[in-house]
């Protein structure tokens, strides 16, 4: 038997990973800490490093618990921040498949489209996020105002800017 034939006949090694022994709490704590550090740093190099580390931890969590929507949303947001659109959309759709009424999945999918200037899609997901229970605040209403302004609907834009300023005043 030729050497190449011998390799073909051999069964490939198993690449499966046993996630049953993963300490979910510790992994989540690390993932969340890296994610928060990525959002707080002003250094692009550090942000990229923290996002990569948090993505690895969330990936482990999602593989250990297939229906972990929080990890799924975080992975989508990380890929959004990294401008890896196909991965981000894939994880957002996965999260929405787990729970189509998730306020966070819908709202952050709206952010994904907002960041790409696809305002009609952003509005669709922002609306769902707020309708399904995402907490309204000044930032959210300001984004809606910006969208309506860019779409040429100055009346709605003004309405949302006004609501944003009301939230700012109530925070003081």
FENFEN-V185797 format. One record per pair of residues at least 24 apart in sequence whose ideal C-beta (glycine too) atoms are under 10 Angstrom apart, sorted by sequence separation. I is the first residue (numbers start at 1). J is the second residue. D is the distance in Angstrom with one decimal. If there is no record, write none. Layout:
i->I j->J d->D
i->I j->J d->D
This chain:
i->30 j->54 d->8.0
i->31 j->55 d->8.4
i->33 j->57 d->9.0
i->34 j->58 d->9.0
i->54 j->78 d->6.2
i->55 j->79 d->7.6
i->71 j->95 d->9.2
i->72 j->96 d->9.2
i->88 j->112 d->5.8
i->89 j->113 d->9.7
i->105 j->129 d->7.9
i->106 j->130 d->8.5
i->110 j->134 d->9.2
i->119 j->143 d->9.9
i->122 j->146 d->9.8
i->123 j->147 d->5.8
i->140 j->164 d->8.0
i->141 j->165 d->8.6
i->31 j->56 d->8.2
i->32 j->57 d->8.4
i->69 j->94 d->8.7
i->70 j->95 d->8.8
i->72 j->97 d->9.0
i->73 j->98 d->9.4
i->103 j->128 d->8.0
i->104 j->129 d->7.2
i->106 j->131 d->8.3
i->107 j->132 d->8.6
i->119 j->144 d->9.9
i->122 j->147 d->6.1
i->123 j->148 d->8.3
i->138 j->163 d->8.2
i->139 j->164 d->7.6
i->141 j->166 d->8.4
i->142 j->167 d->9.0
i->30 j->56 d->9.2
i->31 j->57 d->3.4
i->32 j->58 d->9.0
i->51 j->77 d->9.4
i->52 j->78 d->8.5
i->55 j->81 d->9.8
i->69 j->95 d->5.3
i->72 j->98 d->6.5
i->73 j->99 d->9.9
i->102 j->128 d->9.1
i->103 j->129 d->5.0
i->106 j->132 d->6.2
i->107 j->133 d->9.6
i->108 j->134 d->9.2
i->137 j->163 d->9.9
i->138 j->164 d->4.5
i->141 j->167 d->6.5
i->142 j->168 d->9.0
i->30 j->57 d->5.1
i->31 j->58 d->4.9
i->51 j->78 d->5.1
i->55 j->82 d->8.3
i->67 j->94 d->10.0
i->68 j->95 d->9.6
i->69 j->96 d->9.2
i->72 j->99 d->9.6
i->77 j->104 d->9.2
i->85 j->112 d->8.0
i->88 j->115 d->9.8
i->101 j->128 d->7.8
i->102 j->129 d->8.4
i->103 j->130 d->7.5
i->105 j->132 d->9.1
i->106 j->133 d->9.7
i->107 j->134 d->4.5
i->119 j->146 d->8.6
i->120 j->147 d->8.7
i->136 j->163 d->7.9
i->137 j->164 d->8.4
i->138 j->165 d->7.4
i->140 j->167 d->8.6
i->141 j->168 d->9.6
i->29 j->57 d->9.0
i->30 j->58 d->9.7
i->31 j->59 d->9.0
i->50 j->78 d->9.5
i->51 j->79 d->8.9
i->66 j->94 d->9.8
i->69 j->97 d->9.5
i->76 j->104 d->9.9
i->77 j->105 d->10.0
i->80 j->108 d->7.5
i->88 j->116 d->9.9
i->100 j->128 d->8.5
i->101 j->129 d->9.8
i->103 j->131 d->8.3
i->104 j->132 d->9.1
i->106 j->134 d->7.4
i->107 j->135 d->9.6
i->119 j->147 d->4.6
i->123 j->151 d->8.3
i->136 j->164 d->9.5
i->138 j->166 d->8.2
i->139 j->167 d->8.5
i->27 j->56 d->9.6
i->28 j->57 d->7.6
i->31 j->60 d->8.1
i->55 j->84 d->9.8
i->62 j->91 d->8.6
i->69 j->98 d->4.7
i->73 j->102 d->7.3
i->76 j->105 d->7.7
i->80 j->109 d->8.9
i->96 j->125 d->9.2
i->103 j->132 d->4.4
i->104 j->133 d->9.1
i->105 j->134 d->9.9
i->111 j->140 d->9.9
i->114 j->143 d->6.2
i->119 j->148 d->8.5
i->138 j->167 d->3.9
i->139 j->168 d->9.6
i->27 j->57 d->5.4
i->28 j->58 d->8.5
i->30 j->60 d->9.5
i->31 j->61 d->6.4
i->51 j->81 d->6.1
i->52 j->82 d->8.6
i->67 j->97 d->9.8
i->68 j->98 d->8.4
i->69 j->99 d->5.7
i->72 j->102 d->9.3
i->74 j->104 d->9.5
i->81 j->111 d->9.9
i->85 j->115 d->9.9
i->101 j->131 d->8.7
i->102 j->132 d->6.9
i->103 j->133 d->4.3
i->104 j->134 d->6.8
i->110 j->140 d->9.2
i->114 j->144 d->9.6
i->117 j->147 d->9.6
i->119 j->149 d->9.8
i->137 j->167 d->5.6
i->138 j->168 d->4.8
i->26 j->57 d->9.4
i->27 j->58 d->8.6
i->30 j->61 d->9.8
i->51 j->82 d->6.1
i->67 j->98 d->5.5
i->73 j->104 d->5.4
i->77 j->108 d->5.5
i->80 j->111 d->7.0
i->81 j->112 d->10.0
i->85 j->116 d->7.5
i->101 j->132 d->4.7
i->102 j->133 d->9.0
i->103 j->134 d->3.8
i->119 j->150 d->5.9
i->120 j->151 d->7.7
i->136 j->167 d->7.3
i->137 j->168 d->9.2
i->138 j->169 d->9.2
i->27 j->59 d->10.0
i->28 j->60 d->9.6
i->55 j->87 d->9.3
i->62 j->94 d->8.6
i->66 j->98 d->8.8
i->67 j->99 d->8.9
i->70 j->102 d->9.5
i->73 j->105 d->5.3
i->76 j->108 d->6.7
i->77 j->109 d->9.6
i->80 j->112 d->4.9
i->83 j->115 d->8.7
i->96 j->128 d->9.2
i->100 j->132 d->8.9
i->101 j->133 d->8.3
i->102 j->134 d->9.3
i->103 j->135 d->8.2
i->111 j->143 d->8.1
i->114 j->146 d->8.3
i->119 j->151 d->5.7
i->138 j->170 d->8.9
i->27 j->60 d->5.6
i->28 j->61 d->6.1
i->48 j->81 d->9.3
i->58 j->91 d->9.3
i->62 j->95 d->10.0
i->69 j->102 d->6.1
i->72 j->105 d->7.7
i->73 j->106 d->9.9
i->76 j->109 d->7.4
i->79 j->112 d->9.1
i->80 j->113 d->9.8
i->83 j->116 d->9.2
i->92 j->125 d->8.6
i->99 j->132 d->9.2
i->107 j->140 d->7.7
i->110 j->143 d->8.2
i->114 j->147 d->7.0
i->117 j->150 d->7.8
i->137 j->170 d->9.9
i->138 j->171 d->7.2
i->27 j->61 d->5.6
i->47 j->81 d->7.8
i->48 j->82 d->7.6
i->70 j->104 d->7.9
i->73 j->107 d->9.5
i->74 j->108 d->9.2
i->77 j->111 d->7.8
i->81 j->115 d->9.0
i->110 j->144 d->9.5
i->113 j->147 d->9.7
i->137 j->171 d->8.5
i->22 j->57 d->9.9
i->47 j->82 d->9.4
i->69 j->104 d->8.1
i->70 j->105 d->9.7
i->73 j->108 d->6.1
i->76 j->111 d->9.9
i->77 j->112 d->8.3
i->80 j->115 d->6.9
i->24 j->60 d->9.0
i->28 j->64 d->10.0
i->69 j->105 d->6.8
i->73 j->109 d->8.9
i->76 j->112 d->7.4
i->80 j->116 d->9.2
i->24 j->61 d->6.6
i->27 j->64 d->7.6
i->28 j->65 d->9.8
i->110 j->147 d->9.3
i->22 j->60 d->6.0
i->32 j->70 d->9.2
i->39 j->77 d->9.5
i->22 j->61 d->7.7
i->31 j->70 d->9.4
i->35 j->74 d->6.1
i->38 j->77 d->9.9
i->24 j->64 d->6.2
i->28 j->68 d->8.9
i->31 j->71 d->7.2
i->38 j->78 d->7.8
i->19 j->60 d->6.9
i->22 j->63 d->8.5
i->23 j->64 d->9.7
i->24 j->65 d->6.9
i->19 j->61 d->8.8
i->22 j->64 d->4.7
i->28 j->70 d->8.2
i->32 j->74 d->8.2
i->35 j->77 d->8.1
i->39 j->81 d->8.6
i->17 j->60 d->8.7
i->19 j->62 d->9.5
i->21 j->64 d->9.2
i->22 j->65 d->9.1
i->28 j->71 d->7.9
i->31 j->74 d->7.0
i->35 j->78 d->7.3
i->38 j->81 d->7.4
i->19 j->63 d->5.2
i->20 j->64 d->7.6
i->24 j->68 d->8.8
i->27 j->71 d->9.3
i->31 j->75 d->9.6
i->34 j->78 d->9.5
i->19 j->64 d->3.8
i->17 j->63 d->7.1
i->18 j->64 d->9.7
i->19 j->65 d->8.4
i->28 j->74 d->9.8
i->35 j->81 d->9.7
i->17 j->64 d->9.4
i->19 j->66 d->9.7
i->24 j->71 d->10.0
i->31 j->78 d->9.8
